[in-house]
Amino acid sequence: MIEIVSFLDGEVLGIVLLSFRVSLTAIALSCLLSLPLSLLLALKNFPGRRVIISIINSLLAVPAVAIGLVVYLFLTRRSPLGALGLLYSPWAMIIAQGLLAIPIITSLALAAFQSVSRQIRETAITLGASSHQFILTIFRESRYSLIAVLIMGFARVIGETGMTMMVGGNIKGSTRVMTTAIALETMKGNFELAITLGIILLAVSLLIGVPLQLLQGAGKR
């Protein structure tokens, strides 16, 4: 137990903080595309809309390791983006996790926006709401569902191992996050560190699950 506590003072803390920094940044960046796209799909009828929705839903089934392979090929030294030197860096992991999160957040946010009743939309228009006010109304009415969507997206990416290890390299002090560290330390037989990180990751999952259930319940009221 003393050894486990000592890990928390340095190595484990750095691994945990990097895990949160990478995954939160990935979710934030993916929202820049996912939320406007899902809002557009929810409010507008245009040619190709159903095709786009079908593509997004199909991307949900793409294995994370395949996304990691694509990112690796684009960032490897011989690729057009190789000169940026992003491979085996936190930004490579952020890009990969962001690509994984985009279809998840887009699909779930689309459902959240579509769940806003037609009566609320028509009332906002009848009261003379501007486009800006109308969009704010949609976001306000679906806020609980949207927060739940972001939590679900975060939970998905922070628990990813293979893809993150592929593009990040699991470099100590640089790109080693909780999931990759657990895999490595277990293979090395260093179970103290692996168990410590496993407990922390499990605690994070449980802490995520509680507000998620509360938000989903609030959204149904």
N, CA, C and O of each residue as an XYZ file, in Angstrom:
884
protein
N       0.825     -1.209      0.000
C       0.000      0.000      0.000
C       0.858      1.259      0.000
O       0.524      2.246     -0.654
N       1.983      1.218      0.748
C       2.886      2.366      0.792
C       3.438      2.662     -0.592
O       3.566      3.822     -0.983
N       3.772      1.587     -1.345
C       4.294      1.771     -2.693
C       3.256      2.405     -3.597
O       3.568      3.276     -4.409
N       2.017      1.959     -3.447
C       0.946      2.498     -4.287
C       0.742      3.979     -3.998
O       0.585      4.782     -4.917
N       0.746      4.336     -2.715
C       0.566      5.734     -2.347
C       1.714      6.584     -2.885
O       1.498      7.710     -3.335
N       2.946      6.041     -2.840
C       4.090      6.801     -3.332
C       3.987      7.059     -4.822
O       4.439      8.101     -5.298
N       3.400      6.129     -5.572
C       3.217      6.326     -7.003
C       2.346      7.561     -7.279
O       2.554      8.277     -8.259
N       1.366      7.794     -6.390
C       0.436      8.889     -6.594
C       1.126     10.251     -6.526
O       0.585     11.245     -7.011
N       2.307     10.299     -5.932
C       3.002     11.569     -5.781
C       3.626     12.057     -7.081
O       3.846     13.257     -7.244
N       3.913     11.156     -8.002
C       4.619     11.581     -9.198
C       4.132     10.960    -10.482
O       3.383     11.580    -11.237
N       4.561      9.722    -10.734
C       4.301      9.094    -12.020
C       2.819      8.948    -12.306
O       2.354      9.299    -13.391
N       2.079      8.436    -11.344
C       0.644      8.222    -11.567
C      -0.077      9.539    -11.797
O      -0.934      9.634    -12.676
N       0.264     10.555    -11.014
C      -0.384     11.861    -11.170
C      -0.154     12.419    -12.568
O      -1.070     12.959    -13.187
N       1.080     12.285    -13.064
C       1.376     12.770    -14.412
C       0.603     12.013    -15.473
O       0.117     12.609    -16.435
N       0.483     10.701    -15.307
C      -0.256      9.873    -16.261
C      -1.735     10.239    -16.259
O      -2.351     10.362    -17.318
N      -2.306     10.415    -15.063
C      -3.732     10.739    -14.953
C      -4.027     12.108    -15.553
O      -4.995     12.267    -16.298
N      -3.192     13.100    -15.228
C      -3.411     14.449    -15.754
C      -3.295     14.484    -17.273
O      -4.069     15.168    -17.942
N      -2.322     13.742    -17.823
C      -2.183     13.689    -19.277
C      -3.393     13.024    -19.919
O      -3.854     13.460    -20.974
N      -3.907     11.979    -19.293
C      -5.091     11.287    -19.808
C      -6.267     12.239    -19.920
O      -6.964     12.265    -20.934
N      -6.485     13.028    -18.863
C      -7.599     13.977    -18.877
C      -7.352     15.096    -19.882
O      -8.267     15.512    -20.592
N      -6.115     15.581    -19.942
C      -5.815     16.680    -20.863
C      -6.039     16.267    -22.314
O      -6.631     17.016    -23.091
N      -5.567     15.079    -22.676
C      -5.708     14.591    -24.045
C      -7.178     14.368    -24.395
O      -7.652     14.829    -25.434
N      -7.890     13.663    -23.529
C      -9.278     13.302    -23.840
C     -10.209     14.505    -23.814
O     -11.099     14.613    -24.658
N     -10.020     15.412    -22.859
C     -10.869     16.610    -22.806
C     -10.620     17.513    -24.006
O     -11.560     18.086    -24.557
N      -9.361     17.643    -24.413
C      -9.045     18.446    -25.599
C      -9.652     17.823    -26.850
O     -10.177     18.532    -27.708
N      -9.581     16.497    -26.953
C     -10.157     15.797    -28.106
C     -11.666     16.015    -28.190
O     -12.206     16.235    -29.274
N     -12.338     15.954    -27.052
C     -13.791     16.166    -27.022
C     -14.119     17.605    -27.388
O     -15.049     17.855    -28.155
N     -13.359     18.557    -26.842
C     -13.616     19.971    -27.129
C     -13.453     20.274    -28.617
O     -14.280     20.971    -29.205
N     -12.391     19.750    -29.223
C     -12.154     20.007    -30.645
C     -13.192     19.307    -31.524
O     -13.630     19.864    -32.531
N     -13.581     18.099    -31.148
C     -14.576     17.378    -31.948
C     -15.933     18.078    -31.908
O     -16.709     17.994    -32.860
N     -16.218     18.773    -30.795
C     -17.490     19.494    -30.686
C     -17.577     20.652    -31.671
O     -18.670     21.042    -32.083
N     -16.428     21.200    -32.048
C     -16.423     22.315    -32.995
C     -17.022     21.904    -34.338
O     -17.582     22.739    -35.049
N     -16.910     20.631    -34.687
C     -17.509     20.113    -35.917
C     -18.832     19.417    -35.639
O     -19.802     19.603    -36.374
N     -18.871     18.618    -34.585
C     -20.024     17.751    -34.333
C     -21.296     18.523    -34.005
O     -22.356     18.224    -34.556
N     -21.209     19.504    -33.123
C     -22.425     20.217    -32.705
C     -23.037     21.061    -33.826
O     -24.250     20.991    -34.027
N     -22.253     21.857    -34.566
C     -22.869     22.578    -35.695
C     -23.448     21.642    -36.749
O     -24.514     21.912    -37.304
N     -22.743     20.531    -37.031
C     -23.231     19.586    -38.034
C     -24.524     18.931    -37.576
O     -25.469     18.818    -38.357
N     -24.578     18.500    -36.325
C     -25.790     17.848    -35.824
C     -26.954     18.829    -35.766
O     -28.096     18.446    -36.017
N     -26.679     20.092    -35.438
C     -27.744     21.100    -35.421
C     -28.275     21.346    -36.827
O     -29.484     21.463    -37.027
N     -27.379     21.423    -37.793
C     -27.786     21.611    -39.188
C     -28.653     20.440    -39.662
O     -29.680     20.641    -40.311
N     -28.235     19.231    -39.336
C     -28.994     18.043    -39.748
C     -30.354     17.972    -39.065
O     -31.310     17.437    -39.626
N     -30.436     18.512    -37.858
C     -31.698     18.456    -37.112
C     -32.701     19.489    -37.593
O     -33.908     19.254    -37.553
N     -32.198     20.647    -38.054
C     -33.102     21.755    -38.376
C     -33.367     21.952    -39.859
O     -34.378     22.544    -40.236
N     -32.469     21.462    -40.701
C     -32.588     21.720    -42.136
C     -32.847     20.438    -42.915
O     -32.314     19.373    -42.601
N     -33.682     20.574    -43.941
C     -33.915     19.486    -44.890
C     -33.249     19.875    -46.202
O     -33.644     20.865    -46.817
N     -32.265     19.134    -46.636
C     -31.536     19.477    -47.852
C     -31.125     18.191    -48.557
O     -31.049     17.141    -47.918
N     -30.861     18.249    -49.851
C     -30.455     17.049    -50.594
C     -29.176     16.447    -50.003
O     -28.199     17.152    -49.753
N     -29.205     15.148    -49.789
C     -28.041     14.465    -49.245
C     -28.033     14.359    -47.726
O     -27.114     13.780    -47.147
N     -29.061     14.921    -47.076
C     -29.116     14.884    -45.610
C     -29.138     13.449    -45.089
O     -28.398     13.099    -44.169
N     -29.986     12.636    -45.681
C     -30.085     11.244    -45.221
C     -28.793     10.478    -45.473
O     -28.413      9.604    -44.694
N     -28.126     10.815    -46.569
C     -26.847     10.154    -46.874
C     -25.814     10.496    -45.810
O     -25.075      9.624    -45.352
N     -25.762     11.768    -45.415
C     -24.809     12.201    -44.393
C     -25.093     11.510    -43.058
O     -24.173     11.060    -42.374
N     -26.381     11.431    -42.696
C     -26.752     10.769    -41.447
C     -26.373      9.289    -41.495
O     -25.895      8.735    -40.505
N     -26.585      8.654    -42.641
C     -26.227      7.238    -42.792
C     -24.717      7.031    -42.662
O     -24.264      6.066    -42.046
N     -23.947      7.945    -43.249
C     -22.491      7.851    -43.162
C     -22.035      7.998    -41.707
O     -21.176      7.250    -41.238
N     -22.617      8.968    -41.002
C     -22.256      9.194    -39.600
C     -22.573      7.965    -38.758
O     -21.759      7.541    -37.939
N     -23.760      7.394    -38.962
C     -24.141      6.195    -38.219
C     -23.248      5.004    -38.568
O     -22.959      4.168    -37.712
N     -22.814      4.931    -39.821
C     -21.914      3.845    -40.225
C     -20.543      4.000    -39.582
O     -19.899      3.008    -39.239
N     -20.096      5.243    -39.417
C     -18.785      5.489    -38.812
C     -18.739      5.072    -37.342
O     -17.661      4.866    -36.783
N     -19.906      4.948    -36.724
C     -19.946      4.490    -35.333
C     -19.403      3.077    -35.188
O     -18.918      2.692    -34.124
N     -19.491      2.305    -36.272
C     -19.064      0.907    -36.224
C     -17.599      0.716    -36.601
O     -17.087     -0.401    -36.527
N     -16.914      1.793    -37.005
C     -15.507      1.678    -37.397
C     -14.653      1.385    -36.168
O     -14.743      2.115    -35.180
N     -13.829      0.343    -36.198
C     -12.974      0.032    -35.036
C     -12.004      1.163    -34.750
O     -11.471      1.788    -35.667
N     -11.782      1.417    -33.480
C     -10.880      2.506    -33.095
C      -9.475      2.276    -33.627
O      -8.784      3.228    -33.988
N      -9.050      1.028    -33.677
C      -7.692      0.737    -34.153
C      -7.543      1.101    -35.629
O      -6.447      1.445    -36.072
N      -8.633      1.029    -36.393
C      -8.590      1.439    -37.800
C      -8.395      2.944    -37.909
O      -7.667      3.422    -38.778
N      -9.050      3.687    -37.022
C      -8.845      5.133    -36.990
C      -7.403      5.449    -36.625
O      -6.792      6.352    -37.197
N      -6.864      4.699    -35.670
C      -5.473      4.881    -35.287
C      -4.522      4.626    -36.435
O      -3.528      5.334    -36.594
N      -4.823      3.615    -37.241
C      -3.979      3.294    -38.393
C      -4.002      4.425    -39.414
O      -2.962      4.792    -39.959
N      -5.191      4.981    -39.676
C      -5.319      6.085    -40.631
C      -4.530      7.301    -40.149
O      -3.801      7.923    -40.921
N      -4.679      7.631    -38.872
C      -3.952      8.775    -38.312
C      -2.446      8.522    -38.378
O      -1.674      9.424    -38.704
N      -2.039      7.301    -38.070
C      -0.613      6.958    -38.119
C      -0.056      7.161    -39.534
O       1.017      7.738    -39.706
N      -0.791      6.686    -40.541
C      -0.334      6.800    -41.923
C      -0.249      8.253    -42.375
O       0.627      8.607    -43.164
N      -1.150      9.093    -41.882
C      -1.124     10.508    -42.256
C      -0.023     11.284    -41.540
O       0.451     12.304    -42.041
N       0.386     10.792    -40.356
C       1.368     11.532    -39.564
C       2.777     10.945    -39.632
O       3.734     11.548    -39.145
N       2.896      9.761    -40.243
C       4.223      9.157    -40.323
C       5.170     10.032    -41.136
O       4.721     10.856    -41.933
N       6.452      9.865    -40.946
C       7.450     10.787    -41.492
C       7.385     10.899    -43.012
O       7.709     11.954    -43.556
N       6.978      9.844    -43.710
C       6.939      9.856    -45.171
C       5.641     10.423    -45.729
O       5.502     10.569    -46.943
N       4.700     10.740    -44.867
C       3.413     11.260    -45.323
C       3.491     12.772    -45.527
O       4.446     13.408    -45.081
N       2.479     13.358    -46.208
C       2.479     14.813    -46.415
C       2.498     15.608    -45.111
O       3.026     16.719    -45.068
N       1.918     15.038    -44.039
C       1.868     15.742    -42.763
C       3.021     15.349    -41.834
O       3.085     15.798    -40.690
N       3.917     14.520    -42.328
C       5.015     14.044    -41.493
C       5.931     15.151    -41.015
O       6.525     15.045    -39.942
N       6.053     16.216    -41.801
C       6.941     17.327    -41.437
C       6.482     18.046    -40.175
O       7.268     18.752    -39.543
N       5.212     17.873    -39.803
C       4.702     18.527    -38.601
C       5.249     17.892    -37.327
O       5.253     18.515    -36.265
N       5.710     16.650    -37.441
C       6.288     15.971    -36.286
C       5.293     15.676    -35.178
O       5.643     15.721    -33.999
N       4.066     15.378    -35.545
C       3.029     15.128    -34.547
C       2.961     13.685    -34.072
O       2.427     13.411    -32.997
N       3.498     12.756    -34.864
C       3.417     11.349    -34.477
C       4.178     11.125    -33.173
O       5.245     11.699    -32.953
N       3.611     10.280    -32.316
C       4.170      9.975    -30.994
C       4.231     11.229    -30.119
O       5.186     11.446    -29.374
N       3.194     12.036    -30.232
C       3.057     13.217    -29.381
C       1.624     13.252    -28.852
O       0.755     12.570    -29.396
N       1.364     14.031    -27.805
C      -0.010     14.149    -27.316
C      -0.988     14.614    -28.390
O      -2.153     14.218    -28.374
N      -0.528     15.452    -29.329
C      -1.432     15.926    -30.380
C      -1.865     14.807    -31.308
O      -2.979     14.848    -31.831
N      -1.031     13.820    -31.528
C      -1.430     12.667    -32.334
C      -2.567     11.909    -31.655
O      -3.511     11.469    -32.311
N      -2.467     11.763    -30.343
C      -3.527     11.090    -29.592
C      -4.803     11.917    -29.590
O      -5.902     11.370    -29.675
N      -4.659     13.230    -29.493
C      -5.829     14.112    -29.518
C      -6.549     14.009    -30.865
O      -7.777     13.946    -30.914
N      -5.788     13.993    -31.943
C      -6.388     13.878    -33.274
C      -7.137     12.558    -33.420
O      -8.270     12.530    -33.901
N      -6.499     11.463    -33.003
C      -7.121     10.149    -33.123
C      -8.380     10.048    -32.265
O      -9.414      9.564    -32.725
N      -8.290     10.506    -31.018
C      -9.458     10.447    -30.136
C     -10.563     11.391    -30.623
O     -11.748     11.087    -30.485
N     -10.172     12.530    -31.190
C     -11.170     13.449    -31.728
C     -11.931     12.845    -32.890
O     -13.149     12.995    -32.986
N     -11.212     12.154    -33.781
C     -11.870     11.483    -34.912
C     -12.797     10.377    -34.435
O     -13.854     10.144    -35.021
N     -12.395      9.695    -33.365
C     -13.258      8.658    -32.797
C     -14.519      9.274    -32.200
O     -15.598      8.687    -32.281
N     -14.383     10.457    -31.600
C     -15.517     11.077    -30.912
C     -16.498     11.763    -31.852
O     -17.681     11.871    -31.528
N     -16.032     12.230    -33.011
C     -16.896     13.014    -33.906
C     -18.194     12.299    -34.277
O     -19.263     12.876    -34.076
N     -18.160     11.069    -34.809
C     -19.442     10.431    -35.141
C     -20.297     10.120    -33.918
O     -21.524     10.135    -34.004
N     -19.661      9.838    -32.777
C     -20.416      9.553    -31.552
C     -21.186     10.787    -31.108
O     -22.393     10.724    -30.876
N     -20.483     11.908    -30.990
C     -21.122     13.141    -30.526
C     -22.139     13.645    -31.544
O     -23.214     14.112    -31.167
N     -21.807     13.554    -32.841
C     -22.733     14.029    -33.874
C     -24.035     13.244    -33.854
O     -25.117     13.829    -33.899
N     -23.931     11.921    -33.787
C     -25.125     11.080    -33.799
C     -25.998     11.306    -32.568
O     -27.216     11.440    -32.685
N     -25.377     11.350    -31.388
C     -26.143     11.517    -30.155
C     -26.685     12.944    -30.024
O     -27.799     13.143    -29.539
N     -25.898     13.936    -30.456
C     -26.379     15.317    -30.394
C     -27.532     15.534    -31.364
O     -28.458     16.288    -31.066
N     -27.486     14.884    -32.516
C     -28.587     14.961    -33.473
C     -29.875     14.458    -32.838
O     -30.929     15.078    -32.980
N     -29.788     13.343    -32.144
C     -30.968     12.810    -31.452
C     -31.446     13.770    -30.365
O     -32.648     13.922    -30.147
N     -30.498     14.417    -29.686
C     -30.868     15.378    -28.633
C     -31.594     16.582    -29.216
O     -32.602     17.026    -28.667
N     -31.091     17.110    -30.319
C     -31.735     18.263    -30.954
C     -33.104     17.893    -31.513
O     -34.053     18.672    -31.427
N     -33.196     16.699    -32.085
C     -34.475     16.265    -32.650
C     -35.520     16.002    -31.569
O     -36.720     16.007    -31.844
N     -35.056     15.769    -30.333
C     -35.993     15.490    -29.242
C     -36.705     16.749    -28.746
O     -37.710     16.661    -28.039
N     -36.178     17.928    -29.120
C     -36.850     19.175    -28.748
C     -38.185     19.239    -29.481
O     -38.226     19.161    -30.708
N     -39.248     19.377    -28.750
C     -40.582     19.270    -29.351
C     -40.824     20.344    -30.406
O     -40.306     21.457    -30.315
N     -41.616     19.987    -31.400
C     -41.970     20.918    -32.470
C     -42.716     22.126    -31.912
O     -42.609     23.229    -32.448
N     -43.476     21.916    -30.831
C     -44.242     23.013    -30.242
C     -43.313     24.117    -29.735
O     -43.607     25.302    -29.892
N     -42.187     23.722    -29.124
C     -41.229     24.709    -28.619
C     -40.613     25.485    -29.780
O     -40.452     26.703    -29.709
N     -40.274     24.772    -30.842
C     -39.690     25.441    -32.015
C     -40.674     26.437    -32.615
O     -40.313     27.574    -32.921
N     -41.932     25.997    -32.783
C     -42.938     26.863    -33.391
C     -43.240     28.067    -32.516
O     -43.492     29.161    -33.022
N     -43.215     27.865    -31.193
C     -43.459     28.973    -30.268
C     -42.363     30.029    -30.389
O     -42.640     31.228    -30.397
N     -41.103     29.562    -30.483
C     -39.980     30.497    -30.613
C     -40.092     31.323    -31.894
O     -39.830     32.526    -31.899
N     -40.489     30.651    -32.984
C     -40.636     31.349    -34.262
C     -41.805     32.328    -34.207
O     -41.712     33.447    -34.711
N     -42.919     31.894    -33.584
C     -44.108     32.745    -33.479
C     -43.818     34.019    -32.682
O     -44.342     35.089    -32.995
N     -42.980     33.893    -31.652
C     -42.636     35.042    -30.813
C     -41.609     35.959    -31.469
O     -41.178     36.952    -30.882
N     -41.226     35.611    -32.696
C     -40.321     36.477    -33.440
C     -38.859     36.316    -33.077
O     -38.085     37.263    -33.207
N     -38.467     35.138    -32.626
C     -37.074     34.904    -32.256
C     -36.175     34.973    -33.490
O     -36.519     34.458    -34.553
N     -35.032     35.611    -33.331
C     -34.052     35.666    -34.415
C     -33.388     34.290    -34.548
O     -33.585     33.405    -33.714
N     -32.605     34.134    -35.606
C     -31.911     32.854    -35.808
C     -31.015     32.537    -34.622
O     -30.949     31.392    -34.175
N     -30.328     33.548    -34.113
C     -29.445     33.368    -32.957
C     -30.243     32.944    -31.728
O     -29.846     32.025    -31.013
N     -31.361     33.612    -31.486
C     -32.200     33.278    -30.332
C     -32.841     31.910    -30.485
O     -33.011     31.183    -29.507
N     -33.198     31.562    -31.715
C     -33.801     30.256    -31.967
C     -32.813     29.135    -31.663
O     -33.175     28.137    -31.040
N     -31.568     29.298    -32.102
C     -30.538     28.288    -31.851
C     -30.252     28.169    -30.357
O     -30.085     27.066    -29.836
N     -30.195     29.316    -29.668
C     -29.975     29.289    -28.215
C     -31.112     28.562    -27.510
O     -30.887     27.851    -26.531
N     -32.328     28.739    -28.006
C     -33.479     28.040    -27.423
C     -33.339     26.532    -27.588
O     -33.614     25.773    -26.659
N     -32.911     26.100    -28.772
C     -32.717     24.668    -29.024
C     -31.651     24.101    -28.084
O     -31.823     23.024    -27.512
N     -30.553     24.839    -27.933
C     -29.485     24.373    -27.032
C     -29.968     24.342    -25.583
O     -29.667     23.403    -24.847
N     -30.709     25.360    -25.179
C     -31.182     25.409    -23.797
C     -32.141     24.262    -23.495
O     -32.075     23.658    -22.424
N     -33.021     23.967    -24.427
C     -34.001     22.914    -24.204
C     -33.364     21.513    -24.201
O     -33.895     20.584    -23.592
N     -32.233     21.378    -24.882
C     -31.582     20.059    -24.955
C     -30.295     20.009    -24.139
O     -29.463     19.126    -24.347
N     -30.124     20.962    -23.200
C     -28.846     21.084    -22.485
C     -28.494     19.837    -21.677
O     -27.333     19.431    -21.654
N     -29.471     19.226    -21.016
C     -29.165     18.043    -20.212
C     -28.721     16.883    -21.098
O     -27.775     16.164    -20.776
N     -29.408     16.717    -22.198
C     -29.037     15.649    -23.128
C     -27.664     15.894    -23.730
O     -26.897     14.951    -23.924
N     -27.342     17.155    -24.030
C     -26.053     17.482    -24.631
C     -24.908     17.240    -23.650
O     -23.854     16.733    -24.034
N     -25.114     17.601    -22.392
C     -24.078     17.335    -21.389
C     -23.854     15.833    -21.257
O     -22.719     15.376    -21.124
N     -24.955     15.061    -21.296
C     -24.836     13.602    -21.244
C     -24.077     13.079    -22.460
O     -23.292     12.138    -22.345
N     -24.309     13.684    -23.619
C     -23.596     13.287    -24.840
C     -22.100     13.508    -24.682
O     -21.302     12.642    -25.042
N     -21.714     14.659    -24.147
C     -20.298     14.963    -23.964
C     -19.654     14.019    -22.955
O     -18.506     13.608    -23.129
N     -20.384     13.679    -21.911
C     -19.858     12.742    -20.915
C     -19.651     11.367    -21.545
O     -18.638     10.713    -21.297
N     -20.604     10.932    -22.354
C     -20.481      9.626    -23.018
C     -19.314      9.619    -23.998
O     -18.584      8.631    -24.092
N     -19.138     10.716    -24.725
C     -18.005     10.807    -25.640
C     -16.674     10.763    -24.905
O     -15.742     10.082    -25.333
N     -16.589     11.497    -23.790
C     -15.373     11.505    -22.983
C     -15.072     10.118    -22.428
O     -13.926      9.669    -22.451
N     -16.105      9.442    -21.931
C     -15.914      8.101    -21.383
C     -15.417      7.133    -22.453
O     -14.633      6.229    -22.164
N     -15.872      7.325    -23.682
C     -15.449      6.428    -24.775
C     -13.987      6.637    -25.118
O     -13.255      5.662    -25.285
N     -13.543      7.876    -25.226
C     -12.178      8.117    -25.696
C     -11.137      7.904    -24.602
O     -10.026      7.462    -24.896
N     -11.468      8.206    -23.349
C     -10.471      8.069    -22.292
C     -10.174      6.593    -22.002
O      -9.127      6.262    -21.446
N     -11.105      5.713    -22.383
C     -10.896      4.290    -22.162
C     -10.258      3.561    -23.336
O     -10.095      2.342    -23.290
N      -9.896      4.292    -24.389
C      -9.320      3.665    -25.582
C      -7.837      3.351    -25.365
O      -7.089      4.167    -24.825
N      -7.424      2.137    -25.801
C      -6.041      1.703    -25.569
C      -5.241      1.553    -26.860
O      -4.245      2.249    -27.055
N      -5.672      0.644    -27.747
C      -4.890      0.296    -28.932
C      -4.591      1.476    -29.824
O      -3.447      1.684    -30.228
N      -5.605      2.246    -30.132
C      -5.445      3.401    -31.006
C      -4.509      4.430    -30.384
O      -3.643      4.983    -31.063
N      -4.685      4.682    -29.099
C      -3.864      5.675    -28.404
C      -2.403      5.248    -28.353
O      -1.503      6.070    -28.526
N      -2.174      3.966    -28.116
C      -0.806      3.457    -28.072
C      -0.165      3.504    -29.454
O       1.034      3.756    -29.572
N      -0.954      3.263    -30.504
C      -0.434      3.220    -31.865
C       0.109      4.573    -32.307
O       1.187      4.645    -32.897
N      -0.627      5.641    -32.029
C      -0.207      6.963    -32.506
C       0.599      7.731    -31.472
O       1.315      8.673    -31.811
N       0.482      7.327    -30.198
C       1.206      8.026    -29.141
C       2.526      7.395    -28.770
O       3.444      8.076    -28.313
N       2.623      6.081    -28.967
C       3.866      5.388    -28.682
C       4.068      5.003    -27.232
O       5.037      4.314    -26.912
N       3.166      5.435    -26.332
C       3.267      5.082    -24.911
C       4.628      5.466    -24.330
O       5.260      4.668    -23.638
N       5.071      6.683    -24.613
C       6.382      7.159    -24.167
C       6.271      7.711    -22.753
O       5.444      8.583    -22.484
N       7.092      7.210    -21.867
C       7.053      7.622    -20.467
C       7.315      9.113    -20.336
O       8.278      9.640    -20.895
N       6.448      9.785    -19.592
C       6.599     11.210    -19.366
C       6.153     12.083    -20.511
O       6.220     13.308    -20.414
N       5.694     11.480    -21.604
C       5.301     12.257    -22.774
C       3.925     11.882    -23.302
O       3.055     12.742    -23.439
N       3.724     10.597    -23.602
C       2.448     10.168    -24.197
C       1.840      8.972    -23.462
O       0.942      8.318    -23.995
N       2.298      8.683    -22.282
C       1.765      7.537    -21.538
C       0.534      7.961    -20.754
O       0.618      8.794    -19.852
N      -0.606      7.385    -21.103
C      -1.868      7.668    -20.425
C      -2.302      6.443    -19.636
O      -1.614      5.423    -19.650
N      -3.419      6.529    -18.959
C      -3.817      5.468    -18.039
C      -3.970      4.116    -18.719
O      -3.433      3.115    -18.244
N      -4.699      4.079    -19.827
C      -4.976      2.792    -20.472
C      -3.708      2.140    -21.018
O      -3.508      0.936    -20.857
N      -2.858      2.925    -21.659
C      -1.633      2.362    -22.232
C      -0.659      1.957    -21.132
O       0.058      0.966    -21.267
N      -0.634      2.724    -20.045
C       0.245      2.391    -18.926
C      -0.207      1.099    -18.258
O       0.623      0.271    -17.884
N      -1.519      0.919    -18.104
C      -2.038     -0.320    -17.506
C      -1.637     -1.525    -18.340
O      -1.196     -2.540    -17.799
N      -1.789     -1.417    -19.668
C      -1.426     -2.525    -20.554
C       0.059     -2.853    -20.453
O       0.439     -4.020    -20.358
N       0.896     -1.813    -20.475
C       2.344     -2.022    -20.429
C       2.792     -2.597    -19.091
O       3.541     -3.573    -19.056
N       2.344     -2.007    -18.001
C       2.789     -2.451    -16.679
C       2.290     -3.852    -16.360
O       2.971     -4.595    -15.653
N       1.131     -4.228    -16.858
C       0.636     -5.598    -16.663
C       1.530     -6.589    -17.390
O       1.865     -7.640    -16.843
N       1.920     -6.264    -18.621
C       2.811     -7.146    -19.384
C       4.192     -7.248    -18.731
O       4.846     -8.286    -18.830
N       4.637     -6.182    -18.068
C       5.931     -6.176    -17.394
C       5.872     -6.870    -16.039
O       6.909     -7.161    -15.442
N       4.674     -7.133    -15.555
C       4.519     -7.749    -14.241
C       4.550     -6.744    -13.107
O       4.627     -7.130    -11.941
N       4.493     -5.452    -13.432
C       4.478     -4.395    -12.425
C       3.036     -4.142    -12.011
O       2.440     -3.136    -12.395
N       2.479     -5.056    -11.227
C       1.049     -5.022    -10.947
C       0.663     -3.896     -9.989
O      -0.488     -3.461     -9.995
N       1.599     -3.413     -9.166
C       1.256     -2.333     -8.239
C       0.798     -1.093     -8.991
O      -0.253     -0.526     -8.693
N       1.597     -0.678     -9.970
C       1.242      0.502    -10.748
C       0.013      0.247    -11.606
O      -0.856      1.110    -11.730
N      -0.056     -0.953    -12.204
C      -1.207     -1.292    -13.050
C      -2.503     -1.276    -12.249
O      -3.523     -0.771    -12.717
N      -2.457     -1.829    -11.043
C      -3.659     -1.877    -10.204
C      -4.054     -0.468     -9.754
O      -5.235     -0.124     -9.731
N      -3.049      0.342     -9.398
C      -3.332      1.722     -8.988
C      -4.046      2.483    -10.097
O      -5.068      3.129     -9.864
N      -3.502      2.400    -11.297
C      -4.117      3.086    -12.438
C      -5.480      2.492    -12.767
O      -6.405      3.211    -13.145
N      -5.597      1.177    -12.622
C      -6.881      0.524    -12.880
C      -7.957      0.999    -11.922
O      -9.103      1.210    -12.319
N      -7.586      1.169    -10.654
C      -8.543      1.662     -9.654
C      -8.966      3.091     -9.990
O     -10.144      3.436     -9.903
N      -7.991      3.914    -10.373
C      -8.306      5.303    -10.724
C      -9.227      5.360    -11.946
O     -10.196      6.118    -11.961
N      -8.919      4.551    -12.977
C      -9.749      4.530    -14.185
C     -11.146      4.031    -13.873
O     -12.127      4.547    -14.411
N     -11.247      3.021    -12.998
C     -12.558      2.519    -12.590
C     -13.329      3.582    -11.822
O     -14.535      3.743    -12.010
N     -12.621      4.314    -10.948
C     -13.275      5.384    -10.187
C     -13.782      6.472    -11.112
O     -14.876      7.002    -10.915
N     -12.983      6.811    -12.131
C     -13.412      7.813    -13.110
C     -14.674      7.348    -13.823
O     -15.601      8.131    -14.030
N     -14.709      6.063    -14.201
C     -15.881      5.515    -14.887
C     -17.123      5.601    -14.011
O     -18.206      5.945    -14.486
N     -16.958      5.285    -12.728
C     -18.097      5.337    -11.810
C     -18.550      6.779    -11.582
O     -19.747      7.058    -11.523
N     -17.591      7.683    -11.454
C     -17.931      9.086    -11.253
C     -18.620      9.677    -12.481
O     -19.462     10.568    -12.360
N     -18.262      9.181    -13.654
C     -18.915      9.618    -14.884
C     -20.333      9.072    -14.960
O     -21.249      9.758    -15.415
N     -20.507      7.829    -14.510
C     -21.802      7.170    -14.623
C     -22.894      7.814    -13.790
O     -24.048      7.864    -14.214
N     -22.542      8.312    -12.599
C     -23.550      8.902    -11.708
C     -24.176     10.158    -12.305
O     -25.399     10.222    -12.428
N     -23.371     11.170    -12.685
C     -24.001     12.355    -13.295
C     -24.696     12.051    -14.617
O     -25.666     12.715    -14.983
N     -24.194     11.037    -15.336
C     -24.828     10.669    -16.600
C     -26.248     10.190    -16.366
O     -27.160     10.570    -17.101
N     -26.445      9.359    -15.349
C     -27.784      8.874    -15.028
C     -28.688     10.017    -14.564
O     -29.868     10.065    -14.912
N     -28.125     10.936    -13.775
C     -28.912     12.075    -13.298
C     -29.326     12.982    -14.447
O     -30.459     13.463    -14.492
N     -28.397     13.215    -15.381
C     -28.697     14.089    -16.525
C     -29.728     13.456    -17.446
O     -30.616     14.135    -17.962
N     -29.602     12.139    -17.649
C     -30.567     11.460    -18.516
C     -31.947     11.499    -17.892
O     -32.949     11.627    -18.596
N     -32.006     11.388    -16.548
C     -33.288     11.482    -15.870
C     -33.867     12.883    -15.961
O     -35.072     13.051    -16.153
N     -33.001     13.900    -15.822
C     -33.456     15.285    -15.912
C     -33.944     15.623    -17.301
O     -34.889     16.394    -17.469
N     -33.289     15.038    -18.309
C     -33.655     15.314    -19.701
C     -35.020     14.757    -20.071
O     -35.647     15.227    -21.020
N     -35.489     13.749    -19.320
C     -36.766     13.117    -19.641
C     -37.943     13.823    -18.963
O     -39.105     13.530    -19.248
N     -37.622     14.757    -18.061
C     -38.708     15.446    -17.360
C     -39.414     16.476    -18.244
O     -40.350     17.137    -17.794
